[in-house]
């Protein structure tokens, strides 16, 4: 005898599977977007850091040349 409730097990499993798939896809999309954002931030930072290191190296070279010129005996 039925009490009036009719469970659609296959439909429930199908809906659950679809929901899990959508959640997984959203997580993949979020990770992908985060990776793209990190890449777009890292590129300019890397270039700036490289330029800064180059500038410091040039300054250090100029300082050493000036010090060497000041210390070197004059002829």
N, CA, C and O atoms as a Tripos MOL2 file, in Angstrom:
@<TRIPOS>MOLECULE
protein
  300   299    75     0     0
PROTEIN
NO_CHARGES

@<TRIPOS>ATOM
      1 N           0.8400   -1.1670    0.0000 N.3       1 UNK1
      2 CA          0.0000    0.0000    0.0000 C.3       1 UNK1
      3 C           0.8880    1.2340    0.0000 C.2       1 UNK1
      4 O           1.8690    1.3020    0.7400 O.2       1 UNK1
      5 N           0.5460    2.1880   -0.8160 N.am      2 UNK2
      6 CA          1.3340    3.3990   -0.9480 C.3       2 UNK2
      7 C           0.7640    4.4880   -0.0570 C.2       2 UNK2
      8 O          -0.4500    4.5970    0.1200 O.2       2 UNK2
      9 N           1.6580    5.2910    0.5020 N.am      3 UNK3
     10 CA          1.1960    6.3800    1.3500 C.3       3 UNK3
     11 C           1.1030    7.7010    0.5810 C.2       3 UNK3
     12 O           0.9720    8.7550    1.2030 O.2       3 UNK3
     13 N           1.1670    7.6740   -0.7220 N.am      4 UNK4
     14 CA          1.0020    8.8580   -1.5470 C.3       4 UNK4
     15 C           2.3030    9.5010   -1.9770 C.2       4 UNK4
     16 O           2.2780   10.4220   -2.7930 O.2       4 UNK4
     17 N           3.4330    9.0590   -1.4670 N.am      5 UNK5
     18 CA          4.7210    9.6190   -1.8840 C.3       5 UNK5
     19 C           5.3110    8.7370   -2.9590 C.2       5 UNK5
     20 O           5.3220    7.5110   -2.8470 O.2       5 UNK5
     21 N           5.7930    9.3680   -3.9840 N.am      6 UNK6
     22 CA          6.3850    8.6460   -5.1000 C.3       6 UNK6
     23 C           7.7690    9.2450   -5.3420 C.2       6 UNK6
     24 O           7.8890   10.3820   -5.7980 O.2       6 UNK6
     25 N           8.7950    8.4850   -5.0380 N.am      7 UNK7
     26 CA         10.1590    8.9730   -5.1960 C.3       7 UNK7
     27 C          10.6670    8.6290   -6.5970 C.2       7 UNK7
     28 O          10.5740    7.4870   -7.0490 O.2       7 UNK7
     29 N          11.2090    9.6500   -7.2730 N.am      8 UNK8
     30 CA         11.8430    9.4430   -8.5700 C.3       8 UNK8
     31 C          13.3430    9.3320   -8.3280 C.2       8 UNK8
     32 O          14.0730   10.3210   -8.3940 O.2       8 UNK8
     33 N          13.7840    8.1140   -8.0470 N.am      9 UNK9
     34 CA         15.1760    7.8890   -7.6780 C.3       9 UNK9
     35 C          16.1000    8.2550   -8.8290 C.2       9 UNK9
     36 O          17.1130    8.9220   -8.6190 O.2       9 UNK9
     37 N          15.7650    7.8300  -10.0350 N.am     10 UNK10
     38 CA         16.6270    8.1170  -11.1900 C.3      10 UNK10
     39 C          16.7010    9.6200  -11.4210 C.2      10 UNK10
     40 O          17.7740   10.1460  -11.7150 O.2      10 UNK10
     41 N          15.5860   10.3130  -11.2940 N.am     11 UNK11
     42 CA         15.5840   11.7660  -11.4670 C.3      11 UNK11
     43 C          16.3990   12.4670  -10.3970 C.2      11 UNK11
     44 O          17.1080   13.4320  -10.6830 O.2      11 UNK11
     45 N          16.3010   11.9900   -9.1750 N.am     12 UNK12
     46 CA         17.0630   12.5830   -8.0760 C.3      12 UNK12
     47 C          18.5600   12.3850   -8.2800 C.2      12 UNK12
     48 O          19.3510   13.3010   -8.0580 O.2      12 UNK12
     49 N          18.9440   11.1720   -8.7080 N.am     13 UNK13
     50 CA         20.3600   10.8870   -8.9650 C.3      13 UNK13
     51 C          20.8590   11.7390  -10.1270 C.2      13 UNK13
     52 O          21.9700   12.2660  -10.0880 O.2      13 UNK13
     53 N          20.0370   11.8690  -11.1520 N.am     14 UNK14
     54 CA         20.4090   12.6750  -12.3170 C.3      14 UNK14
     55 C          20.6010   14.1400  -11.9100 C.2      14 UNK14
     56 O          21.5760   14.7740  -12.3150 O.2      14 UNK14
     57 N          19.6900   14.6690  -11.1250 N.am     15 UNK15
     58 CA         19.7960   16.0560  -10.6690 C.3      15 UNK15
     59 C          21.0230   16.2520   -9.7910 C.2      15 UNK15
     60 O          21.7290   17.2530   -9.9130 O.2      15 UNK15
     61 N          21.2730   15.2900   -8.9040 N.am     16 UNK16
     62 CA         22.4390   15.3640   -8.0360 C.3      16 UNK16
     63 C          23.7290   15.3310   -8.8520 C.2      16 UNK16
     64 O          24.6650   16.0810   -8.5720 O.2      16 UNK16
     65 N          23.7770   14.4670   -9.8530 N.am     17 UNK17
     66 CA         24.9510   14.3660  -10.7120 C.3      17 UNK17
     67 C          25.1640   15.6580  -11.4930 C.2      17 UNK17
     68 O          26.2940   16.1300  -11.6140 O.2      17 UNK17
     69 N          24.0880   16.2300  -12.0200 N.am     18 UNK18
     70 CA         24.1960   17.4940  -12.7480 C.3      18 UNK18
     71 C          24.7020   18.6070  -11.8400 C.2      18 UNK18
     72 O          25.5530   19.4020  -12.2390 O.2      18 UNK18
     73 N          24.1850   18.6610  -10.6370 N.am     19 UNK19
     74 CA         24.6040   19.6900   -9.6840 C.3      19 UNK19
     75 C          26.0790   19.5440   -9.3290 C.2      19 UNK19
     76 O          26.8120   20.5310   -9.2720 O.2      19 UNK19
     77 N          26.5080   18.3160   -9.0920 N.am     20 UNK20
     78 CA         27.9160   18.0760   -8.7660 C.3      20 UNK20
     79 C          28.8030   18.4690   -9.9420 C.2      20 UNK20
     80 O          29.8610   19.0680   -9.7500 O.2      20 UNK20
     81 N          28.3740   18.1350  -11.1590 N.am     21 UNK21
     82 CA         29.1380   18.5080  -12.3460 C.3      21 UNK21
     83 C          29.2420   20.0140  -12.5100 C.2      21 UNK21
     84 O          30.3010   20.5340  -12.8610 O.2      21 UNK21
     85 N          28.1400   20.7180  -12.2560 N.am     22 UNK22
     86 CA         28.1540   22.1760  -12.3680 C.3      22 UNK22
     87 C          29.0570   22.7950  -11.3070 C.2      22 UNK22
     88 O          29.7930   23.7390  -11.5920 O.2      22 UNK22
     89 N          29.0040   22.2660  -10.0860 N.am     23 UNK23
     90 CA         29.8780   22.7710   -9.0300 C.3      23 UNK23
     91 C          31.3460   22.5540   -9.3730 C.2      23 UNK23
     92 O          32.1780   23.4340   -9.1510 O.2      23 UNK23
     93 N          31.6600   21.3870   -9.9090 N.am     24 UNK24
     94 CA         33.0340   21.0960  -10.3060 C.3      24 UNK24
     95 C          33.4690   22.0490  -11.4170 C.2      24 UNK24
     96 O          34.5900   22.5560  -11.3900 O.2      24 UNK24
     97 N          32.5940   22.2960  -12.3920 N.am     25 UNK25
     98 CA         32.9240   23.2000  -13.4920 C.3      25 UNK25
     99 C          33.1530   24.6180  -12.9910 C.2      25 UNK25
    100 O          34.0430   25.3160  -13.4770 O.2      25 UNK25
    101 N          32.3520   25.0450  -12.0190 N.am     26 UNK26
    102 CA         32.5310   26.3850  -11.4420 C.3      26 UNK26
    103 C          33.8920   26.4750  -10.7510 C.2      26 UNK26
    104 O          34.5830   27.4870  -10.8720 O.2      26 UNK26
    105 N          34.2760   25.4290  -10.0330 N.am     27 UNK27
    106 CA         35.5770   25.4240   -9.3710 C.3      27 UNK27
    107 C          36.7120   25.4830  -10.3880 C.2      27 UNK27
    108 O          37.6990   26.1910  -10.1860 O.2      27 UNK27
    109 N          36.5700   24.7400  -11.4740 N.am     28 UNK28
    110 CA         37.5880   24.7580  -12.5300 C.3      28 UNK28
    111 C          37.6640   26.1540  -13.1480 C.2      28 UNK28
    112 O          38.7570   26.6620  -13.3970 O.2      28 UNK28
    113 N          36.5170   26.7710  -13.3930 N.am     29 UNK29
    114 CA         36.4950   28.1190  -13.9630 C.3      29 UNK29
    115 C          37.1420   29.1280  -13.0220 C.2      29 UNK29
    116 O          37.8970   29.9950  -13.4610 O.2      29 UNK29
    117 N          36.8500   29.0170  -11.7310 N.am     30 UNK30
    118 CA         37.4460   29.9340  -10.7530 C.3      30 UNK30
    119 C          38.9650   29.7620  -10.7160 C.2      30 UNK30
    120 O          39.7020   30.7480  -10.7000 O.2      30 UNK30
    121 N          39.4290   28.5240  -10.7040 N.am     31 UNK31
    122 CA         40.8690   28.2690  -10.6900 C.3      31 UNK31
    123 C          41.5220   28.8050  -11.9580 C.2      31 UNK31
    124 O          42.6080   29.3810  -11.9000 O.2      31 UNK31
    125 N          40.8750   28.6220  -13.0920 N.am     32 UNK32
    126 CA         41.4060   29.1080  -14.3630 C.3      32 UNK32
    127 C          41.4920   30.6310  -14.3660 C.2      32 UNK32
    128 O          42.5010   31.1990  -14.7840 O.2      32 UNK32
    129 N          40.4420   31.2860  -13.9030 N.am     33 UNK33
    130 CA         40.4450   32.7480  -13.8550 C.3      33 UNK33
    131 C          41.4850   33.2720  -12.8740 C.2      33 UNK33
    132 O          42.1260   34.2910  -13.1330 O.2      33 UNK33
    133 N          41.6580   32.5850  -11.7520 N.am     34 UNK34
    134 CA         42.6800   33.0000  -10.7840 C.3      34 UNK34
    135 C          44.0680   32.8650  -11.3800 C.2      34 UNK34
    136 O          44.9250   33.7240  -11.1710 O.2      34 UNK34
    137 N          44.2930   31.7880  -12.1220 N.am     35 UNK35
    138 CA         45.5920   31.5930  -12.7670 C.3      35 UNK35
    139 C          45.8560   32.6720  -13.8020 C.2      35 UNK35
    140 O          46.9690   33.1900  -13.8960 O.2      35 UNK35
    141 N          44.8300   33.0150  -14.5840 N.am     36 UNK36
    142 CA         44.9870   34.0890  -15.5700 C.3      36 UNK36
    143 C          45.2810   35.4230  -14.8910 C.2      36 UNK36
    144 O          46.1130   36.1960  -15.3650 O.2      36 UNK36
    145 N          44.6020   35.6880  -13.7870 N.am     37 UNK37
    146 CA         44.8230   36.9410  -13.0590 C.3      37 UNK37
    147 C          46.2410   36.9940  -12.4930 C.2      37 UNK37
    148 O          46.9100   38.0240  -12.5790 O.2      37 UNK37
    149 N          46.6950   35.8880  -11.9170 N.am     38 UNK38
    150 CA         48.0550   35.8520  -11.3820 C.3      38 UNK38
    151 C          49.0860   36.0570  -12.4870 C.2      38 UNK38
    152 O          50.0860   36.7470  -12.2890 O.2      38 UNK38
    153 N          48.8410   35.4590  -13.6460 N.am     39 UNK39
    154 CA         49.7600   35.6170  -14.7650 C.3      39 UNK39
    155 C          49.7960   37.0610  -15.2330 C.2      39 UNK39
    156 O          50.8670   37.6040  -15.5050 O.2      39 UNK39
    157 N          48.6310   37.6810  -15.3270 N.am     40 UNK40
    158 CA         48.5920   39.0670  -15.8010 C.3      40 UNK40
    159 C          49.2350   40.0170  -14.7980 C.2      40 UNK40
    160 O          49.7260   41.0750  -15.1900 O.2      40 UNK40
    161 N          49.2430   39.6650  -13.5140 N.am     41 UNK41
    162 CA         49.9050   40.4920  -12.5080 C.3      41 UNK41
    163 C          51.4040   40.1960  -12.4770 C.2      41 UNK41
    164 O          52.2120   41.1090  -12.3090 O.2      41 UNK41
    165 N          51.7750   38.9370  -12.6380 N.am     42 UNK42
    166 CA         53.1750   38.5380  -12.5190 C.3      42 UNK42
    167 C          54.0330   39.0870  -13.6580 C.2      42 UNK42
    168 O          55.1990   39.4170  -13.4440 O.2      42 UNK42
    169 N          53.4770   39.1880  -14.8530 N.am     43 UNK43
    170 CA         54.2660   39.6780  -15.9920 C.3      43 UNK43
    171 C          54.8070   41.0760  -15.7570 C.2      43 UNK43
    172 O          56.0190   41.2760  -15.8400 O.2      43 UNK43
    173 N          53.9490   42.0610  -15.4630 N.am     44 UNK44
    174 CA         54.4890   43.4050  -15.2430 C.3      44 UNK44
    175 C          55.3990   43.4920  -14.0160 C.2      44 UNK44
    176 O          56.3830   44.2320  -14.0190 O.2      44 UNK44
    177 N          55.0630   42.7290  -12.9600 N.am     45 UNK45
    178 CA         55.9170   42.7400  -11.7770 C.3      45 UNK45
    179 C          57.2980   42.1710  -12.0910 C.2      45 UNK45
    180 O          58.3110   42.6870  -11.6170 O.2      45 UNK45
    181 N          57.3340   41.1160  -12.8830 N.am     46 UNK46
    182 CA         58.6120   40.5290  -13.2780 C.3      46 UNK46
    183 C          59.4510   41.4930  -14.0920 C.2      46 UNK46
    184 O          60.6590   41.6040  -13.8840 O.2      46 UNK46
    185 N          58.8070   42.1960  -15.0240 N.am     47 UNK47
    186 CA         59.5290   43.1620  -15.8450 C.3      47 UNK47
    187 C          60.0340   44.3120  -14.9930 C.2      47 UNK47
    188 O          61.1710   44.7560  -15.1580 O.2      47 UNK47
    189 N          59.1990   44.7980  -14.0840 N.am     48 UNK48
    190 CA         59.6040   45.8920  -13.2070 C.3      48 UNK48
    191 C          60.7690   45.4690  -12.3140 C.2      48 UNK48
    192 O          61.7230   46.2250  -12.1310 O.2      48 UNK48
    193 N          60.6880   44.2700  -11.7640 N.am     49 UNK49
    194 CA         61.7690   43.7780  -10.9050 C.3      49 UNK49
    195 C          63.0650   43.6520  -11.7010 C.2      49 UNK49
    196 O          64.1340   44.0060  -11.2030 O.2      49 UNK49
    197 N          62.9780   43.1570  -12.9190 N.am     50 UNK50
    198 CA         64.1700   43.0290  -13.7620 C.3      50 UNK50
    199 C          64.7640   44.3970  -14.0730 C.2      50 UNK50
    200 O          65.9800   44.5780  -14.0070 O.2      50 UNK50
    201 N          63.9190   45.3510  -14.4070 N.am     51 UNK51
    202 CA         64.3950   46.7070  -14.6810 C.3      51 UNK51
    203 C          65.0440   47.3210  -13.4440 C.2      51 UNK51
    204 O          66.0780   47.9840  -13.5350 O.2      51 UNK51
    205 N          64.4260   47.0920  -12.2880 N.am     52 UNK52
    206 CA         64.9560   47.6390  -11.0450 C.3      52 UNK52
    207 C          66.3280   47.0520  -10.7220 C.2      52 UNK52
    208 O          67.2350   47.7750  -10.3100 O.2      52 UNK52
    209 N          66.4750   45.7530  -10.9080 N.am     53 UNK53
    210 CA         67.7700   45.1040  -10.6620 C.3      53 UNK53
    211 C          68.8180   45.6540  -11.6250 C.2      53 UNK53
    212 O          69.9560   45.9040  -11.2290 O.2      53 UNK53
    213 N          68.4400   45.8420  -12.8790 N.am     54 UNK54
    214 CA         69.3620   46.4200  -13.8550 C.3      54 UNK54
    215 C          69.7870   47.8270  -13.4740 C.2      54 UNK54
    216 O          70.9570   48.1850  -13.6060 O.2      54 UNK54
    217 N          68.8350   48.6270  -12.9990 N.am     55 UNK55
    218 CA         69.1630   49.9930  -12.5830 C.3      55 UNK55
    219 C          70.1020   49.9900  -11.3790 C.2      55 UNK55
    220 O          71.0530   50.7710  -11.3350 O.2      55 UNK55
    221 N          69.8430   49.1170  -10.4020 N.am     56 UNK56
    222 CA         70.7410   49.0270   -9.2480 C.3      56 UNK56
    223 C          72.1460   48.6020   -9.6730 C.2      56 UNK56
    224 O          73.1380   49.1110   -9.1500 O.2      56 UNK56
    225 N          72.2280   47.6660  -10.6270 N.am     57 UNK57
    226 CA         73.5370   47.2240  -11.1060 C.3      57 UNK57
    227 C          74.2680   48.3790  -11.7800 C.2      57 UNK57
    228 O          75.4710   48.5490  -11.5820 O.2      57 UNK57
    229 N          73.5600   49.1680  -12.5680 N.am     58 UNK58
    230 CA         74.1820   50.3200  -13.2210 C.3      58 UNK58
    231 C          74.6590   51.3500  -12.2020 C.2      58 UNK58
    232 O          75.7520   51.9010  -12.3350 O.2      58 UNK58
    233 N          73.8390   51.6090  -11.1890 N.am     59 UNK59
    234 CA         74.2180   52.5570  -10.1440 C.3      59 UNK59
    235 C          75.4470   52.0620   -9.3930 C.2      59 UNK59
    236 O          76.3680   52.8320   -9.1200 O.2      59 UNK59
    237 N          75.4580   50.7820   -9.0630 N.am     60 UNK60
    238 CA         76.5990   50.2130   -8.3420 C.3      60 UNK60
    239 C          77.8650   50.3250   -9.1880 C.2      60 UNK60
    240 O          78.9350   50.6340   -8.6620 O.2      60 UNK60
    241 N          77.7550   50.0790  -10.4820 N.am     61 UNK61
    242 CA         78.9170   50.1920  -11.3750 C.3      61 UNK61
    243 C          79.4300   51.6280  -11.4100 C.2      61 UNK61
    244 O          80.6360   51.8660  -11.3430 O.2      61 UNK61
    245 N          78.5070   52.5810  -11.5150 N.am     62 UNK62
    246 CA         78.9100   53.9860  -11.5480 C.3      62 UNK62
    247 C          79.5630   54.4080  -10.2400 C.2      62 UNK62
    248 O          80.5440   55.1510  -10.2510 O.2      62 UNK62
    249 N          79.0300   53.9430   -9.1100 N.am     63 UNK63
    250 CA         79.6190   54.2690   -7.8110 C.3      63 UNK63
    251 C          81.0200   53.6840   -7.7110 C.2      63 UNK63
    252 O          81.9390   54.3670   -7.2610 O.2      63 UNK63
    253 N          81.1990   52.4430   -8.1180 N.am     64 UNK64
    254 CA         82.5230   51.8240   -8.0670 C.3      64 UNK64
    255 C          83.5090   52.5400   -8.9770 C.2      64 UNK64
    256 O          84.6720   52.7110   -8.6110 O.2      64 UNK64
    257 N          83.0650   52.9610  -10.1530 N.am     65 UNK65
    258 CA         83.9500   53.6960  -11.0560 C.3      65 UNK65
    259 C          84.3490   55.0360  -10.4480 C.2      65 UNK65
    260 O          85.4970   55.4640  -10.5640 O.2      65 UNK65
    261 N          83.3930   55.6910   -9.8020 N.am     66 UNK66
    262 CA         83.6970   56.9860   -9.1700 C.3      66 UNK66
    263 C          84.6730   56.8140   -8.0210 C.2      66 UNK66
    264 O          85.6080   57.6010   -7.8710 O.2      66 UNK66
    265 N          84.4590   55.7900   -7.2110 N.am     67 UNK67
    266 CA         85.3590   55.5350   -6.0920 C.3      67 UNK67
    267 C          86.7450   55.1690   -6.6000 C.2      67 UNK67
    268 O          87.7550   55.6320   -6.0700 O.2      67 UNK67
    269 N          86.7820   54.3400   -7.6250 N.am     68 UNK68
    270 CA         88.0830   53.9400   -8.1930 C.3      68 UNK68
    271 C          88.7980   55.1560   -8.7710 C.2      68 UNK68
    272 O          90.0110   55.2910   -8.6060 O.2      68 UNK68
    273 N          88.0830   56.0250   -9.4320 N.am     69 UNK69
    274 CA         88.6920   57.2170  -10.0040 C.3      69 UNK69
    275 C          89.2070   58.1430   -8.9050 C.2      69 UNK69
    276 O          90.2430   58.7870   -9.0710 O.2      69 UNK69
    277 N          88.5000   58.2110   -7.8030 N.am     70 UNK70
    278 CA         88.9140   59.0840   -6.7070 C.3      70 UNK70
    279 C          90.1380   58.5150   -5.9900 C.2      70 UNK70
    280 O          90.9920   59.2720   -5.5280 O.2      70 UNK70
    281 N          90.2270   57.2190   -5.8950 N.am     71 UNK71
    282 CA         91.3430   56.5820   -5.1650 C.3      71 UNK71
    283 C          92.5820   56.4540   -6.0470 C.2      71 UNK71
    284 O          93.7020   56.5260   -5.5410 O.2      71 UNK71
    285 N          92.4100   56.2700   -7.3300 N.am     72 UNK72
    286 CA         93.5320   56.0110   -8.2290 C.3      72 UNK72
    287 C          94.5030   57.2000   -8.1920 C.2      72 UNK72
    288 O          94.0930   58.3600   -8.1580 O.2      72 UNK72
    289 N          95.7820   56.8770   -8.1990 N.am     73 UNK73
    290 CA         96.7610   57.9660   -8.1770 C.3      73 UNK73
    291 C          96.7140   58.7590   -9.4830 C.2      73 UNK73
    292 O          96.5660   58.1980  -10.5690 O.2      73 UNK73
    293 N          96.8420   60.0470   -9.3470 N.am     74 UNK74
    294 CA         96.8220   60.9260  -10.5220 C.3      74 UNK74
    295 C          98.2390   60.9960  -11.0860 C.2      74 UNK74
    296 O          99.2170   61.0270  -10.3390 O.2      74 UNK74
    297 N          98.3300   61.0180  -12.3880 N.am     75 UNK75
    298 CA         99.6530   61.0850  -13.0310 C.3      75 UNK75
    299 C          99.9690   62.4820  -13.4840 C.2      75 UNK75
    300 O         101.0390   62.7220  -14.0440 O.2      75 UNK75
@<TRIPOS>BOND
     1     1     2 1
     2     2     3 1
     3     3     4 2
     4     3     5 am
     5     5     6 1
     6     6     7 1
     7     7     8 2
     8     7     9 am
     9     9    10 1
    10    10    11 1
    11    11    12 2
    12    11    13 am
    13    13    14 1
    14    14    15 1
    15    15    16 2
    16    15    17 am
    17    17    18 1
    18    18    19 1
    19    19    20 2
    20    19    21 am
    21    21    22 1
    22    22    23 1
    23    23    24 2
    24    23    25 am
    25    25    26 1
    26    26    27 1
    27    27    28 2
    28    27    29 am
    29    29    30 1
    30    30    31 1
    31    31    32 2
    32    31    33 am
    33    33    34 1
    34    34    35 1
    35    35    36 2
    36    35    37 am
    37    37    38 1
    38    38    39 1
    39    39    40 2
    40    39    41 am
    41    41    42 1
    42    42    43 1
    43    43    44 2
    44    43    45 am
    45    45    46 1
    46    46    47 1
    47    47    48 2
    48    47    49 am
    49    49    50 1
    50    50    51 1
    51    51    52 2
    52    51    53 am
    53    53    54 1
    54    54    55 1
    55    55    56 2
    56    55    57 am
    57    57    58 1
    58    58    59 1
    59    59    60 2
    60    59    61 am
    61    61    62 1
    62    62    63 1
    63    63    64 2
    64    63    65 am
    65    65    66 1
    66    66    67 1
    67    67    68 2
    68    67    69 am
    69    69    70 1
    70    70    71 1
    71    71    72 2
    72    71    73 am
    73    73    74 1
    74    74    75 1
    75    75    76 2
    76    75    77 am
    77    77    78 1
    78    78    79 1
    79    79    80 2
    80    79    81 am
    81    81    82 1
    82    82    83 1
    83    83    84 2
    84    83    85 am
    85    85    86 1
    86    86    87 1
    87    87    88 2
    88    87    89 am
    89    89    90 1
    90    90    91 1
    91    91    92 2
    92    91    93 am
    93    93    94 1
    94    94    95 1
    95    95    96 2
    96    95    97 am
    97    97    98 1
    98    98    99 1
    99    99   100 2
   100    99   101 am
   101   101   102 1
   102   102   103 1
   103   103   104 2
   104   103   105 am
   105   105   106 1
   106   106   107 1
   107   107   108 2
   108   107   109 am
   109   109   110 1
   110   110   111 1
   111   111   112 2
   112   111   113 am
   113   113   114 1
   114   114   115 1
   115   115   116 2
   116   115   117 am
   117   117   118 1
   118   118   119 1
   119   119   120 2
   120   119   121 am
   121   121   122 1
   122   122   123 1
   123   123   124 2
   124   123   125 am
   125   125   126 1
   126   126   127 1
   127   127   128 2
   128   127   129 am
   129   129   130 1
   130   130   131 1
   131   131   132 2
   132   131   133 am
   133   133   134 1
   134   134   135 1
   135   135   136 2
   136   135   137 am
   137   137   138 1
   138   138   139 1
   139   139   140 2
   140   139   141 am
   141   141   142 1
   142   142   143 1
   143   143   144 2
   144   143   145 am
   145   145   146 1
   146   146   147 1
   147   147   148 2
   148   147   149 am
   149   149   150 1
   150   150   151 1
   151   151   152 2
   152   151   153 am
   153   153   154 1
   154   154   155 1
   155   155   156 2
   156   155   157 am
   157   157   158 1
   158   158   159 1
   159   159   160 2
   160   159   161 am
   161   161   162 1
   162   162   163 1
   163   163   164 2
   164   163   165 am
   165   165   166 1
   166   166   167 1
   167   167   168 2
   168   167   169 am
   169   169   170 1
   170   170   171 1
   171   171   172 2
   172   171   173 am
   173   173   174 1
   174   174   175 1
   175   175   176 2
   176   175   177 am
   177   177   178 1
   178   178   179 1
   179   179   180 2
   180   179   181 am
   181   181   182 1
   182   182   183 1
   183   183   184 2
   184   183   185 am
   185   185   186 1
   186   186   187 1
   187   187   188 2
   188   187   189 am
   189   189   190 1
   190   190   191 1
   191   191   192 2
   192   191   193 am
   193   193   194 1
   194   194   195 1
   195   195   196 2
   196   195   197 am
   197   197   198 1
   198   198   199 1
   199   199   200 2
   200   199   201 am
   201   201   202 1
   202   202   203 1
   203   203   204 2
   204   203   205 am
   205   205   206 1
   206   206   207 1
   207   207   208 2
   208   207   209 am
   209   209   210 1
   210   210   211 1
   211   211   212 2
   212   211   213 am
   213   213   214 1
   214   214   215 1
   215   215   216 2
   216   215   217 am
   217   217   218 1
   218   218   219 1
   219   219   220 2
   220   219   221 am
   221   221   222 1
   222   222   223 1
   223   223   224 2
   224   223   225 am
   225   225   226 1
   226   226   227 1
   227   227   228 2
   228   227   229 am
   229   229   230 1
   230   230   231 1
   231   231   232 2
   232   231   233 am
   233   233   234 1
   234   234   235 1
   235   235   236 2
   236   235   237 am
   237   237   238 1
   238   238   239 1
   239   239   240 2
   240   239   241 am
   241   241   242 1
   242   242   243 1
   243   243   244 2
   244   243   245 am
   245   245   246 1
   246   246   247 1
   247   247   248 2
   248   247   249 am
   249   249   250 1
   250   250   251 1
   251   251   252 2
   252   251   253 am
   253   253   254 1
   254   254   255 1
   255   255   256 2
   256   255   257 am
   257   257   258 1
   258   258   259 1
   259   259   260 2
   260   259   261 am
   261   261   262 1
   262   262   263 1
   263   263   264 2
   264   263   265 am
   265   265   266 1
   266   266   267 1
   267   267   268 2
   268   267   269 am
   269   269   270 1
   270   270   271 1
   271   271   272 2
   272   271   273 am
   273   273   274 1
   274   274   275 1
   275   275   276 2
   276   275   277 am
   277   277   278 1
   278   278   279 1
   279   279   280 2
   280   279   281 am
   281   281   282 1
   282   282   283 1
   283   283   284 2
   284   283   285 am
   285   285   286 1
   286   286   287 1
   287   287   288 2
   288   287   289 am
   289   289   290 1
   290   290   291 1
   291   291   292 2
   292   291   293 am
   293   293   294 1
   294   294   295 1
   295   295   296 2
   296   295   297 am
   297   297   298 1
   298   298   299 1
   299   299   300 2
@<TRIPOS>SUBSTRUCTURE
     1 UNK1         2 RESIDUE 1 A UNK
     2 UNK2         6 RESIDUE 1 A UNK
     3 UNK3        10 RESIDUE 1 A UNK
     4 UNK4        14 RESIDUE 1 A UNK
     5 UNK5        18 RESIDUE 1 A UNK
     6 UNK6        22 RESIDUE 1 A UNK
     7 UNK7        26 RESIDUE 1 A UNK
     8 UNK8        30 RESIDUE 1 A UNK
     9 UNK9        34 RESIDUE 1 A UNK
    10 UNK10       38 RESIDUE 1 A UNK
    11 UNK11       42 RESIDUE 1 A UNK
    12 UNK12       46 RESIDUE 1 A UNK
    13 UNK13       50 RESIDUE 1 A UNK
    14 UNK14       54 RESIDUE 1 A UNK
    15 UNK15       58 RESIDUE 1 A UNK
    16 UNK16       62 RESIDUE 1 A UNK
    17 UNK17       66 RESIDUE 1 A UNK
    18 UNK18       70 RESIDUE 1 A UNK
    19 UNK19       74 RESIDUE 1 A UNK
    20 UNK20       78 RESIDUE 1 A UNK
    21 UNK21       82 RESIDUE 1 A UNK
    22 UNK22       86 RESIDUE 1 A UNK
    23 UNK23       90 RESIDUE 1 A UNK
    24 UNK24       94 RESIDUE 1 A UNK
    25 UNK25       98 RESIDUE 1 A UNK
    26 UNK26      102 RESIDUE 1 A UNK
    27 UNK27      106 RESIDUE 1 A UNK
    28 UNK28      110 RESIDUE 1 A UNK
    29 UNK29      114 RESIDUE 1 A UNK
    30 UNK30      118 RESIDUE 1 A UNK
    31 UNK31      122 RESIDUE 1 A UNK
    32 UNK32      126 RESIDUE 1 A UNK
    33 UNK33      130 RESIDUE 1 A UNK
    34 UNK34      134 RESIDUE 1 A UNK
    35 UNK35      138 RESIDUE 1 A UNK
    36 UNK36      142 RESIDUE 1 A UNK
    37 UNK37      146 RESIDUE 1 A UNK
    38 UNK38      150 RESIDUE 1 A UNK
    39 UNK39      154 RESIDUE 1 A UNK
    40 UNK40      158 RESIDUE 1 A UNK
    41 UNK41      162 RESIDUE 1 A UNK
    42 UNK42      166 RESIDUE 1 A UNK
    43 UNK43      170 RESIDUE 1 A UNK
    44 UNK44      174 RESIDUE 1 A UNK
    45 UNK45      178 RESIDUE 1 A UNK
    46 UNK46      182 RESIDUE 1 A UNK
    47 UNK47      186 RESIDUE 1 A UNK
    48 UNK48      190 RESIDUE 1 A UNK
    49 UNK49      194 RESIDUE 1 A UNK
    50 UNK50      198 RESIDUE 1 A UNK
    51 UNK51      202 RESIDUE 1 A UNK
    52 UNK52      206 RESIDUE 1 A UNK
    53 UNK53      210 RESIDUE 1 A UNK
    54 UNK54      214 RESIDUE 1 A UNK
    55 UNK55      218 RESIDUE 1 A UNK
    56 UNK56      222 RESIDUE 1 A UNK
    57 UNK57      226 RESIDUE 1 A UNK
    58 UNK58      230 RESIDUE 1 A UNK
    59 UNK59      234 RESIDUE 1 A UNK
    60 UNK60      238 RESIDUE 1 A UNK
    61 UNK61      242 RESIDUE 1 A UNK
    62 UNK62      246 RESIDUE 1 A UNK
    63 UNK63      250 RESIDUE 1 A UNK
    64 UNK64      254 RESIDUE 1 A UNK
    65 UNK65      258 RESIDUE 1 A UNK
    66 UNK66      262 RESIDUE 1 A UNK
    67 UNK67      266 RESIDUE 1 A UNK
    68 UNK68      270 RESIDUE 1 A UNK
    69 UNK69      274 RESIDUE 1 A UNK
    70 UNK70      278 RESIDUE 1 A UNK
    71 UNK71      282 RESIDUE 1 A UNK
    72 UNK72      286 RESIDUE 1 A UNK
    73 UNK73      290 RESIDUE 1 A UNK
    74 UNK74      294 RESIDUE 1 A UNK
    75 UNK75      298 RESIDUE 1 A UNK
